[in-house]
Amino acid sequence: MSRIANASPDAELPADAVLRALPIGALFLGAIALLSFPGLRTGTSAVGWPPMWLLGLPAVVWVTLQLLRLPRRRGRASSAMPRRRGPGVSVQARRRPARPRRAGLAARAAMAAAGLLHGLR
């Protein structure tokens, strides 16, 4: 026997199933309204653009609900976990050499902007 045959007609649907069914129903009704009434396909200044309200927003709600149902990663992967050192062992971080600065870059840029450097244009 199937689960549908065993279910009583008074049984309530879980809230999650109702929440997932509402945007699909709104999307379906919006598509029917847009196909049935040509006046809804044009924009009005009072309401805005009806295709966005009737199709776009229910679609965004449905996609958001689908993305929220995806399993979330609980922690980092095992290879990304930092290695633990024994007690009392400390290692100083390596220092990288500083990059050499270009001397007078701001001064040369200001002189070029003022037109005092003739070779740059």
Phi and psi in radians as a Rosetta constraint file:
Dihedral C 1 N 2 CA 2 C 2 CIRCULARHARMONIC -1.539 0.35
Dihedral N 2 CA 2 C 2 N 3 CIRCULARHARMONIC 2.888 0.35
Dihedral C 2 N 3 CA 3 C 3 CIRCULARHARMONIC -1.215 0.35
Dihedral N 3 CA 3 C 3 N 4 CIRCULARHARMONIC -0.495 0.35
Dihedral C 3 N 4 CA 4 C 4 CIRCULARHARMONIC -1.174 0.35
Dihedral N 4 CA 4 C 4 N 5 CIRCULARHARMONIC -0.698 0.35
Dihedral C 4 N 5 CA 5 C 5 CIRCULARHARMONIC -1.189 0.35
Dihedral N 5 CA 5 C 5 N 6 CIRCULARHARMONIC -0.552 0.35
Dihedral C 5 N 6 CA 6 C 6 CIRCULARHARMONIC -1.405 0.35
Dihedral N 6 CA 6 C 6 N 7 CIRCULARHARMONIC -0.327 0.35
Dihedral C 6 N 7 CA 7 C 7 CIRCULARHARMONIC -1.296 0.35
Dihedral N 7 CA 7 C 7 N 8 CIRCULARHARMONIC 2.410 0.35
Dihedral C 7 N 8 CA 8 C 8 CIRCULARHARMONIC -1.431 0.35
Dihedral N 8 CA 8 C 8 N 9 CIRCULARHARMONIC 2.639 0.35
Dihedral C 8 N 9 CA 9 C 9 CIRCULARHARMONIC -1.170 0.35
Dihedral N 9 CA 9 C 9 N 10 CIRCULARHARMONIC -0.349 0.35
Dihedral C 9 N 10 CA 10 C 10 CIRCULARHARMONIC -1.551 0.35
Dihedral N 10 CA 10 C 10 N 11 CIRCULARHARMONIC -0.047 0.35
Dihedral C 10 N 11 CA 11 C 11 CIRCULARHARMONIC -1.181 0.35
Dihedral N 11 CA 11 C 11 N 12 CIRCULARHARMONIC 2.370 0.35
Dihedral C 11 N 12 CA 12 C 12 CIRCULARHARMONIC -1.510 0.35
Dihedral N 12 CA 12 C 12 N 13 CIRCULARHARMONIC 2.559 0.35
Dihedral C 12 N 13 CA 13 C 13 CIRCULARHARMONIC -1.352 0.35
Dihedral N 13 CA 13 C 13 N 14 CIRCULARHARMONIC 2.578 0.35
Dihedral C 13 N 14 CA 14 C 14 CIRCULARHARMONIC -1.117 0.35
Dihedral N 14 CA 14 C 14 N 15 CIRCULARHARMONIC 2.649 0.35
Dihedral C 14 N 15 CA 15 C 15 CIRCULARHARMONIC -1.085 0.35
Dihedral N 15 CA 15 C 15 N 16 CIRCULARHARMONIC -0.556 0.35
Dihedral C 15 N 16 CA 16 C 16 CIRCULARHARMONIC -1.139 0.35
Dihedral N 16 CA 16 C 16 N 17 CIRCULARHARMONIC -0.711 0.35
Dihedral C 16 N 17 CA 17 C 17 CIRCULARHARMONIC -1.178 0.35
Dihedral N 17 CA 17 C 17 N 18 CIRCULARHARMONIC -0.669 0.35
Dihedral C 17 N 18 CA 18 C 18 CIRCULARHARMONIC -1.181 0.35
Dihedral N 18 CA 18 C 18 N 19 CIRCULARHARMONIC -0.710 0.35
Dihedral C 18 N 19 CA 19 C 19 CIRCULARHARMONIC -1.124 0.35
Dihedral N 19 CA 19 C 19 N 20 CIRCULARHARMONIC -0.607 0.35
Dihedral C 19 N 20 CA 20 C 20 CIRCULARHARMONIC -1.335 0.35
Dihedral N 20 CA 20 C 20 N 21 CIRCULARHARMONIC -0.470 0.35
Dihedral C 20 N 21 CA 21 C 21 CIRCULARHARMONIC -1.416 0.35
Dihedral N 21 CA 21 C 21 N 22 CIRCULARHARMONIC -0.468 0.35
Dihedral C 21 N 22 CA 22 C 22 CIRCULARHARMONIC -1.083 0.35
Dihedral N 22 CA 22 C 22 N 23 CIRCULARHARMONIC -0.843 0.35
Dihedral C 22 N 23 CA 23 C 23 CIRCULARHARMONIC -1.142 0.35
Dihedral N 23 CA 23 C 23 N 24 CIRCULARHARMONIC -0.587 0.35
Dihedral C 23 N 24 CA 24 C 24 CIRCULARHARMONIC -1.163 0.35
Dihedral N 24 CA 24 C 24 N 25 CIRCULARHARMONIC -0.721 0.35
Dihedral C 24 N 25 CA 25 C 25 CIRCULARHARMONIC -1.135 0.35
Dihedral N 25 CA 25 C 25 N 26 CIRCULARHARMONIC -0.722 0.35
Dihedral C 25 N 26 CA 26 C 26 CIRCULARHARMONIC -1.149 0.35
Dihedral N 26 CA 26 C 26 N 27 CIRCULARHARMONIC -0.658 0.35
Dihedral C 26 N 27 CA 27 C 27 CIRCULARHARMONIC -1.132 0.35
Dihedral N 27 CA 27 C 27 N 28 CIRCULARHARMONIC -0.741 0.35
Dihedral C 27 N 28 CA 28 C 28 CIRCULARHARMONIC -1.123 0.35
Dihedral N 28 CA 28 C 28 N 29 CIRCULARHARMONIC -0.809 0.35
Dihedral C 28 N 29 CA 29 C 29 CIRCULARHARMONIC -1.146 0.35
Dihedral N 29 CA 29 C 29 N 30 CIRCULARHARMONIC -0.632 0.35
Dihedral C 29 N 30 CA 30 C 30 CIRCULARHARMONIC -1.140 0.35
Dihedral N 30 CA 30 C 30 N 31 CIRCULARHARMONIC -0.695 0.35
Dihedral C 30 N 31 CA 31 C 31 CIRCULARHARMONIC -1.146 0.35
Dihedral N 31 CA 31 C 31 N 32 CIRCULARHARMONIC -0.726 0.35
Dihedral C 31 N 32 CA 32 C 32 CIRCULARHARMONIC -1.108 0.35
Dihedral N 32 CA 32 C 32 N 33 CIRCULARHARMONIC -0.733 0.35
Dihedral C 32 N 33 CA 33 C 33 CIRCULARHARMONIC -1.130 0.35
Dihedral N 33 CA 33 C 33 N 34 CIRCULARHARMONIC -0.735 0.35
Dihedral C 33 N 34 CA 34 C 34 CIRCULARHARMONIC -1.172 0.35
Dihedral N 34 CA 34 C 34 N 35 CIRCULARHARMONIC -0.638 0.35
Dihedral C 34 N 35 CA 35 C 35 CIRCULARHARMONIC -1.312 0.35
Dihedral N 35 CA 35 C 35 N 36 CIRCULARHARMONIC -0.491 0.35
Dihedral C 35 N 36 CA 36 C 36 CIRCULARHARMONIC -1.471 0.35
Dihedral N 36 CA 36 C 36 N 37 CIRCULARHARMONIC -0.641 0.35
Dihedral C 36 N 37 CA 37 C 37 CIRCULARHARMONIC -2.022 0.35
Dihedral N 37 CA 37 C 37 N 38 CIRCULARHARMONIC 1.852 0.35
Dihedral C 37 N 38 CA 38 C 38 CIRCULARHARMONIC -1.107 0.35
Dihedral N 38 CA 38 C 38 N 39 CIRCULARHARMONIC -0.447 0.35
Dihedral C 38 N 39 CA 39 C 39 CIRCULARHARMONIC -1.144 0.35
Dihedral N 39 CA 39 C 39 N 40 CIRCULARHARMONIC -0.390 0.35
Dihedral C 39 N 40 CA 40 C 40 CIRCULARHARMONIC -1.333 0.35
Dihedral N 40 CA 40 C 40 N 41 CIRCULARHARMONIC -0.255 0.35
Dihedral C 40 N 41 CA 41 C 41 CIRCULARHARMONIC -1.390 0.35
Dihedral N 41 CA 41 C 41 N 42 CIRCULARHARMONIC -0.166 0.35
Dihedral C 41 N 42 CA 42 C 42 CIRCULARHARMONIC -1.806 0.35
Dihedral N 42 CA 42 C 42 N 43 CIRCULARHARMONIC 2.770 0.35
Dihedral C 42 N 43 CA 43 C 43 CIRCULARHARMONIC -1.538 0.35
Dihedral N 43 CA 43 C 43 N 44 CIRCULARHARMONIC 2.560 0.35
Dihedral C 43 N 44 CA 44 C 44 CIRCULARHARMONIC -2.156 0.35
Dihedral N 44 CA 44 C 44 N 45 CIRCULARHARMONIC 2.642 0.35
Dihedral C 44 N 45 CA 45 C 45 CIRCULARHARMONIC -1.308 0.35
Dihedral N 45 CA 45 C 45 N 46 CIRCULARHARMONIC -0.434 0.35
Dihedral C 45 N 46 CA 46 C 46 CIRCULARHARMONIC -1.344 0.35
Dihedral N 46 CA 46 C 46 N 47 CIRCULARHARMONIC -0.646 0.35
Dihedral C 46 N 47 CA 47 C 47 CIRCULARHARMONIC -1.870 0.35
Dihedral N 47 CA 47 C 47 N 48 CIRCULARHARMONIC -0.569 0.35
Dihedral C 47 N 48 CA 48 C 48 CIRCULARHARMONIC 1.925 0.35
Dihedral N 48 CA 48 C 48 N 49 CIRCULARHARMONIC -2.657 0.35
Dihedral C 48 N 49 CA 49 C 49 CIRCULARHARMONIC -1.688 0.35
Dihedral N 49 CA 49 C 49 N 50 CIRCULARHARMONIC 1.826 0.35
Dihedral C 49 N 50 CA 50 C 50 CIRCULARHARMONIC -1.007 0.35
Dihedral N 50 CA 50 C 50 N 51 CIRCULARHARMONIC -0.625 0.35
Dihedral C 50 N 51 CA 51 C 51 CIRCULARHARMONIC -1.039 0.35
Dihedral N 51 CA 51 C 51 N 52 CIRCULARHARMONIC -0.544 0.35
Dihedral C 51 N 52 CA 52 C 52 CIRCULARHARMONIC -1.175 0.35
Dihedral N 52 CA 52 C 52 N 53 CIRCULARHARMONIC -0.762 0.35
Dihedral C 52 N 53 CA 53 C 53 CIRCULARHARMONIC -1.232 0.35
Dihedral N 53 CA 53 C 53 N 54 CIRCULARHARMONIC -0.632 0.35
Dihedral C 53 N 54 CA 54 C 54 CIRCULARHARMONIC -1.532 0.35
Dihedral N 54 CA 54 C 54 N 55 CIRCULARHARMONIC -0.502 0.35
Dihedral C 54 N 55 CA 55 C 55 CIRCULARHARMONIC -2.045 0.35
Dihedral N 55 CA 55 C 55 N 56 CIRCULARHARMONIC -0.797 0.35
Dihedral C 55 N 56 CA 56 C 56 CIRCULARHARMONIC -1.164 0.35
Dihedral N 56 CA 56 C 56 N 57 CIRCULARHARMONIC -0.865 0.35
Dihedral C 56 N 57 CA 57 C 57 CIRCULARHARMONIC -1.212 0.35
Dihedral N 57 CA 57 C 57 N 58 CIRCULARHARMONIC -0.718 0.35
Dihedral C 57 N 58 CA 58 C 58 CIRCULARHARMONIC -1.101 0.35
Dihedral N 58 CA 58 C 58 N 59 CIRCULARHARMONIC -0.588 0.35
Dihedral C 58 N 59 CA 59 C 59 CIRCULARHARMONIC -1.165 0.35
Dihedral N 59 CA 59 C 59 N 60 CIRCULARHARMONIC -0.704 0.35
Dihedral C 59 N 60 CA 60 C 60 CIRCULARHARMONIC -1.144 0.35
Dihedral N 60 CA 60 C 60 N 61 CIRCULARHARMONIC -0.702 0.35
Dihedral C 60 N 61 CA 61 C 61 CIRCULARHARMONIC -1.106 0.35
Dihedral N 61 CA 61 C 61 N 62 CIRCULARHARMONIC -0.756 0.35
Dihedral C 61 N 62 CA 62 C 62 CIRCULARHARMONIC -1.121 0.35
Dihedral N 62 CA 62 C 62 N 63 CIRCULARHARMONIC -0.771 0.35
Dihedral C 62 N 63 CA 63 C 63 CIRCULARHARMONIC -1.108 0.35
Dihedral N 63 CA 63 C 63 N 64 CIRCULARHARMONIC -0.705 0.35
Dihedral C 63 N 64 CA 64 C 64 CIRCULARHARMONIC -1.086 0.35
Dihedral N 64 CA 64 C 64 N 65 CIRCULARHARMONIC -0.765 0.35
Dihedral C 64 N 65 CA 65 C 65 CIRCULARHARMONIC -1.116 0.35
Dihedral N 65 CA 65 C 65 N 66 CIRCULARHARMONIC -0.643 0.35
Dihedral C 65 N 66 CA 66 C 66 CIRCULARHARMONIC -1.155 0.35
Dihedral N 66 CA 66 C 66 N 67 CIRCULARHARMONIC -0.709 0.35
Dihedral C 66 N 67 CA 67 C 67 CIRCULARHARMONIC -1.208 0.35
Dihedral N 67 CA 67 C 67 N 68 CIRCULARHARMONIC -0.559 0.35
Dihedral C 67 N 68 CA 68 C 68 CIRCULARHARMONIC -1.236 0.35
Dihedral N 68 CA 68 C 68 N 69 CIRCULARHARMONIC -0.365 0.35
Dihedral C 68 N 69 CA 69 C 69 CIRCULARHARMONIC -1.426 0.35
Dihedral N 69 CA 69 C 69 N 70 CIRCULARHARMONIC -0.209 0.35
Dihedral C 69 N 70 CA 70 C 70 CIRCULARHARMONIC -1.132 0.35
Dihedral N 70 CA 70 C 70 N 71 CIRCULARHARMONIC 2.545 0.35
Dihedral C 70 N 71 CA 71 C 71 CIRCULARHARMONIC -1.192 0.35
Dihedral N 71 CA 71 C 71 N 72 CIRCULARHARMONIC 2.467 0.35
Dihedral C 71 N 72 CA 72 C 72 CIRCULARHARMONIC -1.703 0.35
Dihedral N 72 CA 72 C 72 N 73 CIRCULARHARMONIC 2.595 0.35
Dihedral C 72 N 73 CA 73 C 73 CIRCULARHARMONIC -1.335 0.35
Dihedral N 73 CA 73 C 73 N 74 CIRCULARHARMONIC 2.279 0.35
Dihedral C 73 N 74 CA 74 C 74 CIRCULARHARMONIC -1.411 0.35
Dihedral N 74 CA 74 C 74 N 75 CIRCULARHARMONIC -0.688 0.35
Dihedral C 74 N 75 CA 75 C 75 CIRCULARHARMONIC -2.658 0.35
Dihedral N 75 CA 75 C 75 N 76 CIRCULARHARMONIC -3.021 0.35
Dihedral C 75 N 76 CA 76 C 76 CIRCULARHARMONIC -1.311 0.35
Dihedral N 76 CA 76 C 76 N 77 CIRCULARHARMONIC 2.768 0.35
Dihedral C 76 N 77 CA 77 C 77 CIRCULARHARMONIC -1.156 0.35
Dihedral N 77 CA 77 C 77 N 78 CIRCULARHARMONIC 2.776 0.35
Dihedral C 77 N 78 CA 78 C 78 CIRCULARHARMONIC -1.126 0.35
Dihedral N 78 CA 78 C 78 N 79 CIRCULARHARMONIC -0.545 0.35
Dihedral C 78 N 79 CA 79 C 79 CIRCULARHARMONIC -1.293 0.35
Dihedral N 79 CA 79 C 79 N 80 CIRCULARHARMONIC -0.351 0.35
Dihedral C 79 N 80 CA 80 C 80 CIRCULARHARMONIC -1.581 0.35
Dihedral N 80 CA 80 C 80 N 81 CIRCULARHARMONIC -0.079 0.35
Dihedral C 80 N 81 CA 81 C 81 CIRCULARHARMONIC -1.243 0.35
Dihedral N 81 CA 81 C 81 N 82 CIRCULARHARMONIC 2.404 0.35
Dihedral C 81 N 82 CA 82 C 82 CIRCULARHARMONIC -1.205 0.35
Dihedral N 82 CA 82 C 82 N 83 CIRCULARHARMONIC 2.555 0.35
Dihedral C 82 N 83 CA 83 C 83 CIRCULARHARMONIC -1.343 0.35
Dihedral N 83 CA 83 C 83 N 84 CIRCULARHARMONIC 2.462 0.35
Dihedral C 83 N 84 CA 84 C 84 CIRCULARHARMONIC -1.625 0.35
Dihedral N 84 CA 84 C 84 N 85 CIRCULARHARMONIC 2.385 0.35
Dihedral C 84 N 85 CA 85 C 85 CIRCULARHARMONIC -1.734 0.35
Dihedral N 85 CA 85 C 85 N 86 CIRCULARHARMONIC 2.831 0.35
Dihedral C 85 N 86 CA 86 C 86 CIRCULARHARMONIC -1.186 0.35
Dihedral N 86 CA 86 C 86 N 87 CIRCULARHARMONIC 2.907 0.35
Dihedral C 86 N 87 CA 87 C 87 CIRCULARHARMONIC -1.179 0.35
Dihedral N 87 CA 87 C 87 N 88 CIRCULARHARMONIC 2.403 0.35
Dihedral C 87 N 88 CA 88 C 88 CIRCULARHARMONIC 1.455 0.35
Dihedral N 88 CA 88 C 88 N 89 CIRCULARHARMONIC -0.020 0.35
Dihedral C 88 N 89 CA 89 C 89 CIRCULARHARMONIC -1.709 0.35
Dihedral N 89 CA 89 C 89 N 90 CIRCULARHARMONIC 2.082 0.35
Dihedral C 89 N 90 CA 90 C 90 CIRCULARHARMONIC -2.263 0.35
Dihedral N 90 CA 90 C 90 N 91 CIRCULARHARMONIC 2.468 0.35
Dihedral C 90 N 91 CA 91 C 91 CIRCULARHARMONIC -2.169 0.35
Dihedral N 91 CA 91 C 91 N 92 CIRCULARHARMONIC 2.269 0.35
Dihedral C 91 N 92 CA 92 C 92 CIRCULARHARMONIC -1.380 0.35
Dihedral N 92 CA 92 C 92 N 93 CIRCULARHARMONIC 2.491 0.35
Dihedral C 92 N 93 CA 93 C 93 CIRCULARHARMONIC -1.191 0.35
Dihedral N 93 CA 93 C 93 N 94 CIRCULARHARMONIC 2.573 0.35
Dihedral C 93 N 94 CA 94 C 94 CIRCULARHARMONIC -1.288 0.35
Dihedral N 94 CA 94 C 94 N 95 CIRCULARHARMONIC 2.519 0.35
Dihedral C 94 N 95 CA 95 C 95 CIRCULARHARMONIC -1.788 0.35
Dihedral N 95 CA 95 C 95 N 96 CIRCULARHARMONIC 2.349 0.35
Dihedral C 95 N 96 CA 96 C 96 CIRCULARHARMONIC -1.606 0.35
Dihedral N 96 CA 96 C 96 N 97 CIRCULARHARMONIC 2.533 0.35
Dihedral C 96 N 97 CA 97 C 97 CIRCULARHARMONIC -1.175 0.35
Dihedral N 97 CA 97 C 97 N 98 CIRCULARHARMONIC 2.493 0.35
Dihedral C 97 N 98 CA 98 C 98 CIRCULARHARMONIC -1.242 0.35
Dihedral N 98 CA 98 C 98 N 99 CIRCULARHARMONIC 2.537 0.35
Dihedral C 98 N 99 CA 99 C 99 CIRCULARHARMONIC -1.275 0.35
Dihedral N 99 CA 99 C 99 N 100 CIRCULARHARMONIC 2.445 0.35
Dihedral C 99 N 100 CA 100 C 100 CIRCULARHARMONIC -1.188 0.35
Dihedral N 100 CA 100 C 100 N 101 CIRCULARHARMONIC 2.409 0.35
Dihedral C 100 N 101 CA 101 C 101 CIRCULARHARMONIC -1.521 0.35
Dihedral N 101 CA 101 C 101 N 102 CIRCULARHARMONIC 2.563 0.35
Dihedral C 101 N 102 CA 102 C 102 CIRCULARHARMONIC -1.474 0.35
Dihedral N 102 CA 102 C 102 N 103 CIRCULARHARMONIC 2.039 0.35
Dihedral C 102 N 103 CA 103 C 103 CIRCULARHARMONIC -1.249 0.35
Dihedral N 103 CA 103 C 103 N 104 CIRCULARHARMONIC 2.301 0.35
Dihedral C 103 N 104 CA 104 C 104 CIRCULARHARMONIC 1.283 0.35
Dihedral N 104 CA 104 C 104 N 105 CIRCULARHARMONIC 0.396 0.35
Dihedral C 104 N 105 CA 105 C 105 CIRCULARHARMONIC -1.144 0.35
Dihedral N 105 CA 105 C 105 N 106 CIRCULARHARMONIC -0.749 0.35
Dihedral C 105 N 106 CA 106 C 106 CIRCULARHARMONIC -1.160 0.35
Dihedral N 106 CA 106 C 106 N 107 CIRCULARHARMONIC -0.672 0.35
Dihedral C 106 N 107 CA 107 C 107 CIRCULARHARMONIC -1.169 0.35
Dihedral N 107 CA 107 C 107 N 108 CIRCULARHARMONIC -0.734 0.35
Dihedral C 107 N 108 CA 108 C 108 CIRCULARHARMONIC -1.145 0.35
Dihedral N 108 CA 108 C 108 N 109 CIRCULARHARMONIC -0.637 0.35
Dihedral C 108 N 109 CA 109 C 109 CIRCULARHARMONIC -1.161 0.35
Dihedral N 109 CA 109 C 109 N 110 CIRCULARHARMONIC -0.702 0.35
Dihedral C 109 N 110 CA 110 C 110 CIRCULARHARMONIC -1.162 0.35
Dihedral N 110 CA 110 C 110 N 111 CIRCULARHARMONIC -0.682 0.35
Dihedral C 110 N 111 CA 111 C 111 CIRCULARHARMONIC -1.193 0.35
Dihedral N 111 CA 111 C 111 N 112 CIRCULARHARMONIC -0.644 0.35
Dihedral C 111 N 112 CA 112 C 112 CIRCULARHARMONIC -1.176 0.35
Dihedral N 112 CA 112 C 112 N 113 CIRCULARHARMONIC -0.660 0.35
Dihedral C 112 N 113 CA 113 C 113 CIRCULARHARMONIC -1.182 0.35
Dihedral N 113 CA 113 C 113 N 114 CIRCULARHARMONIC -0.574 0.35
Dihedral C 113 N 114 CA 114 C 114 CIRCULARHARMONIC -1.423 0.35
Dihedral N 114 CA 114 C 114 N 115 CIRCULARHARMONIC -0.142 0.35
Dihedral C 114 N 115 CA 115 C 115 CIRCULARHARMONIC 1.495 0.35
Dihedral N 115 CA 115 C 115 N 116 CIRCULARHARMONIC 0.262 0.35
Dihedral C 115 N 116 CA 116 C 116 CIRCULARHARMONIC -1.484 0.35
Dihedral N 116 CA 116 C 116 N 117 CIRCULARHARMONIC -0.355 0.35
Dihedral C 116 N 117 CA 117 C 117 CIRCULARHARMONIC -1.682 0.35
Dihedral N 117 CA 117 C 117 N 118 CIRCULARHARMONIC 1.981 0.35
Dihedral C 117 N 118 CA 118 C 118 CIRCULARHARMONIC -1.400 0.35
Dihedral N 118 CA 118 C 118 N 119 CIRCULARHARMONIC -0.414 0.35
Dihedral C 118 N 119 CA 119 C 119 CIRCULARHARMONIC -1.346 0.35
Dihedral N 119 CA 119 C 119 N 120 CIRCULARHARMONIC -0.302 0.35
Dihedral C 119 N 120 CA 120 C 120 CIRCULARHARMONIC -1.833 0.35
Dihedral N 120 CA 120 C 120 N 121 CIRCULARHARMONIC 2.229 0.35
